[in-house]
Amino acid sequence: MLLWFWLVTGEKKPGSMSEFWLISAPGDKENLQALERMNTVTSKSNLSYNTKFMIPDFKVGTLDSLVGLSDELGKLDAFAESLIRRMAQSVVEVMEDAKGMAQENLLANGGLKEKMKCLKIDLTSFVTHFEWDMAKYPAKQPLVSVVDTVAKQLAQIETDLKSRMVSYNTLKTNLENLERKSMGNLFTRTLSDIVSKEDFVLDSEYLITLLVIVPKQSYTQWQKTYESLSDMVVPRSTKLIAEDNEGGLFTVTLFRKVIDDFKTKAKENKFTVREYYYDEKEIKREREEMSRLLSDKKQQYGPLLRWLKVNFSEAFIAWIHIKALRVFVESVLRYGLPVNFQAVLLQPKKSSTKRLREVLNSVFRHLDQVAAASILDVGTRSRNSRVSTVRSASLPGRDCPGTVLGRLL
């Protein structure tokens, strides 16, 4: 029987990928020789780079419990995919303008030998040098307990992710809403950051200052006619205080009792009175709110990005352990007891996958006469994402030599 999955990891170059197949064969003399033949053929023909994928001996328990674990691991595999995908997307969202650097923060650190735990390990290197983490997932525990440990770890990461991202996104949305008010043209944007107290006649019982939007081509007309648009307009009271591509914002001071008449005449001349009343307290409140949100976002950014980096790594490492568990469980169910199988990781060369499948089909045909149909019925892999995440595939059946464990998209 062959067990494999596809692993596609984004490298530093956009769109580049690394594909991995994980296969399992019985550990008897005949099949170990078959594995050697596979290694010889794939090496000479430059079809793939192969390494042993070491999986510890677990406490098997009963075959009934393994059947249950097989189903549970399939669901856990899919859950890990969703979680890693969301975490990777969260890194992109948090980094915003620097999202092109996101891949550099999606690593699997602390997963190799003790002396390398301080290094930044890319996802490909972690997979090709995979070692079971005995400290985190003790192999001496019952297999059910190991699976439960991984499941609880991923569930806790998801809970924390939801909480942290809800808090950050709420803050980000509030900030964007305030920033959006400062965008747009003079008809729609906030004027709090444009006007000043000196632009207005305030606290007058009789006088009021209005803001009028004048098209650029009508500046001269405005200057010539604004004083005569209505009675009781204060002479030489207009001033240009802001411009955009379409026009300018002018002040004009007049008596309160002619406001309606002035607005009507202004409209007839294609001048638009912008409804605005200067409120110093409201302006101060908006500015303080903007400063507070900017400060809060800056304070949350660093800790959140560090948490995402650390826990993306933890989730990815857990995912590879799930794959190892699935290989173990499916192999025992297929090959029986005592446990005796060998897992090998293959990294196909570009444009060699078809030939590699033919080699595997030929070398391991003796395991099952339907191997050819199974191997060829793999499906297509997605090339849309640079981020490593997991998608569980359906299991054709344990008596099928081409049981698909899953694939990374």
C-alpha positions in Angstrom: 0.0 0.0 0.0 1.1 3.5 -0.7 0.2 6.5 1.5 1.1 9.9 0.3 0.2 13.6 0.5 1.2 16.7 -1.4 2.9 19.5 0.4 3.1 22.8 -1.4 5.1 25.4 0.4 5.7 29.0 -0.7 9.3 30.0 -1.0 10.6 33.5 -1.2 9.8 33.8 -4.9 6.0 34.3 -5.4 4.3 31.3 -6.8 7.2 28.9 -6.3 6.3 25.6 -4.6 7.8 22.4 -3.1 5.9 19.2 -3.6 6.3 16.3 -1.3 4.9 12.7 -1.3 4.8 10.6 1.8 4.6 6.9 1.1 4.4 3.9 3.3 5.3 0.2 2.6 5.6 -2.9 4.7 8.9 -3.3 6.5 9.6 -6.9 5.5 12.7 -7.9 3.4 10.9 -7.9 0.1 9.4 -4.5 0.5 12.6 -3.0 1.9 14.3 -4.2 -1.2 11.5 -2.6 -3.2 12.2 0.7 -1.4 15.9 0.4 -2.3 15.0 -0.2 -5.9 12.7 2.9 -5.8 15.5 5.0 -4.3 18.0 3.7 -7.0 15.6 4.4 -9.9 14.5 7.8 -8.7 18.0 8.9 -8.0 19.5 7.8 -11.3 16.6 9.2 -13.3 16.6 12.4 -11.2 12.9 12.0 -10.4 12.9 12.9 -6.8 14.9 13.5 -3.6 14.0 10.8 -1.0 14.5 10.7 2.7 13.2 8.4 5.4 10.3 9.8 7.4 10.8 8.5 10.9 7.8 7.7 13.0 8.1 6.4 16.5 6.4 3.2 17.7 3.2 4.1 19.5 1.0 2.1 21.8 -1.4 0.7 19.3 -4.3 -0.4 21.5 -7.1 -2.2 19.7 -7.8 -2.2 16.0 -11.3 -0.9 16.8 -9.7 2.1 18.5 -7.5 2.7 15.4 -10.5 2.7 13.2 -12.0 5.5 15.3 -8.7 7.3 15.4 -8.5 7.1 11.6 -11.7 9.0 11.3 -10.8 11.5 14.1 -7.4 12.2 12.5 -9.1 12.9 9.2 -11.2 15.6 10.8 -8.3 16.9 12.8 -6.3 17.2 9.6 -9.1 19.3 8.0 -9.3 21.5 11.1 -5.5 22.1 11.0 -5.8 23.1 7.4 -8.5 25.7 8.2 -6.5 27.0 11.2 -3.2 27.4 9.4 -4.9 29.0 6.4 -6.6 31.5 8.7 -3.4 32.2 10.6 -1.4 32.8 7.4 -4.1 35.2 6.2 -4.1 37.0 9.5 -0.3 37.6 9.1 -0.9 39.1 5.7 -3.7 41.3 7.1 -1.8 42.5 10.1 1.3 43.3 8.0 -0.8 45.4 5.6 1.7 47.5 3.5 4.5 44.9 4.2 2.4 41.9 3.3 4.9 41.0 0.7 7.2 40.1 3.5 4.6 37.8 5.1 6.2 34.6 3.9 9.3 35.4 5.9 7.2 35.2 9.1 5.6 31.9 8.2 8.2 29.5 9.5 8.4 26.3 11.5 10.9 27.2 14.3 12.1 25.0 17.1 11.2 21.8 15.3 14.6 20.3 14.5 17.4 19.1 16.6 18.0 20.9 19.9 21.1 22.8 18.6 18.9 24.2 15.8 15.9 25.3 17.9 17.0 29.0 17.8 17.2 29.1 14.0 14.6 30.2 11.6 13.4 27.0 9.9 11.5 27.3 6.6 8.6 24.9 6.1 10.4 22.8 3.5 13.4 22.2 5.7 11.2 21.3 8.7 9.4 18.6 6.6 12.6 17.1 5.1 14.2 17.0 8.6 11.1 16.0 10.5 11.7 14.5 13.9 9.0 13.5 16.3 8.8 15.9 19.3 8.9 13.4 22.2 8.8 16.2 24.8 5.6 17.7 23.4 3.9 14.5 22.2 5.3 11.6 24.3 5.1 8.4 22.2 4.9 6.3 25.3 1.4 7.5 26.0 -1.5 5.8 24.5 -2.1 6.8 20.9 -5.5 8.2 21.8 -3.9 10.5 24.4 -1.3 11.8 21.8 -4.1 12.6 19.4 -6.0 14.3 22.2 -3.0 16.4 23.1 -2.6 17.7 19.5 -6.3 18.4 19.2 -6.4 20.4 22.4 -3.3 22.4 21.4 -4.9 23.3 18.0 -8.2 24.1 19.6 -6.5 26.5 22.1 -4.6 28.2 19.3 -7.9 28.7 17.4 -9.6 30.2 20.5 -6.8 32.6 21.1 -6.6 33.5 17.4 -10.3 34.4 17.3 -10.0 36.5 20.5 -6.9 38.4 19.4 -8.1 39.0 15.8 -11.5 40.2 16.9 -9.9 42.7 19.2 -7.4 43.9 16.5 -9.9 44.0 13.7 -12.4 46.0 15.8 -9.6 48.5 16.5 -8.6 48.5 12.8 -12.2 49.0 11.6 -12.8 51.9 14.0 -9.6 53.5 12.8 -10.4 53.0 9.2 -13.9 54.5 9.7 -12.2 57.7 11.2 -9.6 57.8 8.4 -12.4 57.3 5.8 -14.0 60.5 7.0 -10.8 62.4 6.0 -11.0 61.0 2.5 -13.2 61.9 -0.4 -14.1 65.3 -1.8 -15.1 68.5 -0.1 -18.8 67.5 -0.3 -18.4 64.3 1.9 -15.2 64.4 3.9 -14.9 65.6 7.4 -13.8 69.2 7.8 -12.5 68.9 11.3 -8.9 68.7 10.2 -9.3 71.5 7.7 -11.0 74.4 9.5 -9.8 76.3 12.5 -11.4 78.5 15.1 -10.1 81.6 13.4 -12.2 80.8 10.2 -15.5 81.4 12.0 -17.4 84.1 13.7 -18.5 82.3 16.9 -20.9 83.1 19.7 -22.6 85.9 17.8 -26.3 86.5 18.2 -26.6 88.1 14.7 -23.7 86.8 12.5 -22.8 83.4 11.2 -20.0 82.0 9.0 -21.0 79.6 6.3 -18.8 77.3 4.2 -19.4 77.3 0.5 -18.0 74.8 -2.1 -17.2 76.6 -5.3 -16.1 74.9 -8.6 -12.6 75.8 -9.7 -13.8 77.4 -12.9 -16.1 79.6 -10.9 -13.6 81.2 -8.4 -13.7 84.5 -10.2 -17.5 84.6 -10.4 -17.7 83.8 -6.7 -15.4 86.7 -5.7 -17.4 89.1 -7.9 -20.9 88.0 -6.8 -20.9 86.5 -3.2 -21.6 89.9 -1.5 -24.6 90.4 -3.7 -26.2 86.9 -3.5 -28.2 88.2 -0.6 -28.7 91.3 1.7 -26.6 91.5 4.8 -23.5 89.7 3.6 -20.4 91.0 5.3 -18.1 92.6 2.7 -14.6 91.0 2.1 -15.5 88.2 4.5 -14.7 85.3 2.1 -11.5 83.3 2.3 -10.3 80.1 0.6 -9.4 77.6 3.2 -9.1 74.3 1.3 -9.1 72.8 -2.2 -9.4 69.5 -4.0 -9.4 68.5 -7.6 -13.0 69.7 -8.2 -13.2 73.0 -6.3 -12.5 75.1 -3.2 -14.0 75.6 0.2 -14.7 79.3 0.9 -15.9 81.0 4.1 -18.5 83.8 4.0 -20.0 85.7 6.9 -23.6 87.0 6.9 -26.5 87.8 9.2 -28.4 84.8 10.5 -31.7 86.0 9.2 -30.7 85.8 5.6 -29.3 82.3 5.7 -32.1 80.7 3.7 -32.1 83.4 1.1 -28.3 83.1 0.7 -28.5 79.3 0.3 -31.1 79.6 -2.4 -29.2 82.2 -4.4 -26.0 80.3 -4.0 -27.6 77.1 -5.4 -28.9 79.0 -8.4 -25.3 80.1 -9.1 -24.0 76.5 -8.7 -22.4 77.3 -5.3 -23.0 74.7 -2.6 -23.3 75.6 1.0 -21.8 72.8 3.1 -23.8 72.2 6.3 -21.2 72.6 9.0 -21.1 74.1 12.5 -17.9 74.5 14.2 -17.7 72.6 17.5 -14.4 72.8 19.2 -15.1 70.1 21.7 -16.2 67.7 19.0 -13.1 68.4 16.9 -10.9 67.8 19.9 -12.8 64.6 20.7 -12.2 63.3 17.1 -8.5 64.1 17.2 -8.0 62.5 20.5 -9.9 59.4 19.3 -7.7 59.2 16.2 -4.5 59.5 18.3 -5.8 56.9 20.8 -6.6 54.4 18.0 -3.3 54.9 16.2 -1.5 54.4 19.5 -3.5 51.3 20.4 -2.9 49.8 17.0 0.8 50.4 17.2 0.9 48.8 20.7 -1.0 45.7 19.5 0.8 45.3 16.2 4.1 43.9 17.6 2.7 41.5 20.2 0.1 40.2 17.8 2.5 39.6 14.9 4.9 37.8 17.3 2.0 35.7 18.6 0.9 34.8 15.0 4.5 33.9 14.0 5.0 31.6 17.1 1.6 30.0 16.9 1.6 29.5 13.1 4.9 27.6 13.7 3.2 25.6 16.4 0.2 24.8 14.3 2.3 23.8 11.3 4.5 21.6 13.4 1.4 20.0 14.9 0.0 19.4 11.4 3.1 17.5 10.4 2.8 15.4 13.5 -0.9 14.7 12.5 0.4 13.5 9.1 2.8 11.2 10.9 0.0 9.9 13.1 -2.2 9.3 10.0 0.6 7.4 8.3 1.1 5.2 11.4 -2.6 4.5 11.9 -3.4 3.8 8.2 -0.3 1.6 7.9 -1.2 -0.5 10.9 -4.8 -0.9 9.7 -3.5 -1.9 6.3 -0.5 -4.0 7.1 -1.6 -5.4 10.5 0.3 -6.2 13.7 3.0 -6.3 14.8 3.8 -2.8 13.6 6.3 -3.1 10.7 6.4 -0.5 8.0 8.7 2.1 6.5 7.7 5.7 5.6 9.6 7.6 3.0 9.3 11.3 2.0 9.7 12.0 -1.7 10.3 15.5 -3.1 9.6 15.1 -6.9 11.6 17.1 -9.4 9.7 19.5 -11.6 7.9 17.9 -14.5 8.7 14.4 -13.2 5.6 13.5 -11.3 4.0 11.4 -14.0 7.2 9.3 -14.5 7.6 9.1 -10.7 4.0 7.7 -10.3 4.8 5.1 -13.0 7.9 4.0 -11.1 6.0 3.7 -7.8 3.3 1.8 -9.5 5.8 -0.6 -11.0 7.9 -1.1 -7.9 5.0 -1.6 -5.5 2.5 -3.3 -7.9 2.8 -6.5 -5.9 1.1 -4.8 -2.9 -2.2 -4.5 -4.7 -3.4 -5.1 -8.2 -5.4 -1.9 -8.2 -2.4 0.3 -7.4 -2.2 1.8 -10.9 -5.8 3.1 -10.8 -5.3 4.4 -7.3 -2.1 6.2 -8.0 -3.4 7.9 -11.1 -6.5 9.0 -9.4 -4.8 11.6 -7.3 -6.4 14.8 -8.5 -4.9 18.1 -9.2 -3.1 20.4 -6.9 -3.8 24.1 -6.5 -1.1 26.6 -7.5 -2.9 29.7 -6.1 -1.4 30.1 -2.7 2.1 30.8 -1.5 1.2 29.8 2.1 1.4 26.2 3.4 -1.9 24.9 4.6 -3.5 21.5 4.8 -6.5 20.1 2.9 -7.7 16.6 3.8 -8.6 14.4 0.9 -11.2 11.6 0.9 -10.0 8.1 1.8 -10.7 5.7 -1.1 -10.5 2.7 1.3 -8.0 0.8 3.3 -7.8 -2.0 0.8 -6.7 0.5 -1.9 -3.0 0.8 -2.4 -3.3 4.5 -3.1 -4.9 5.8 0.1 -4.6 9.5 0.0 -3.8 11.1 3.3 -4.1 14.7 2.3 -2.5 17.4 0.5 -1.1 20.9 1.1 -2.4 23.7 -1.1 
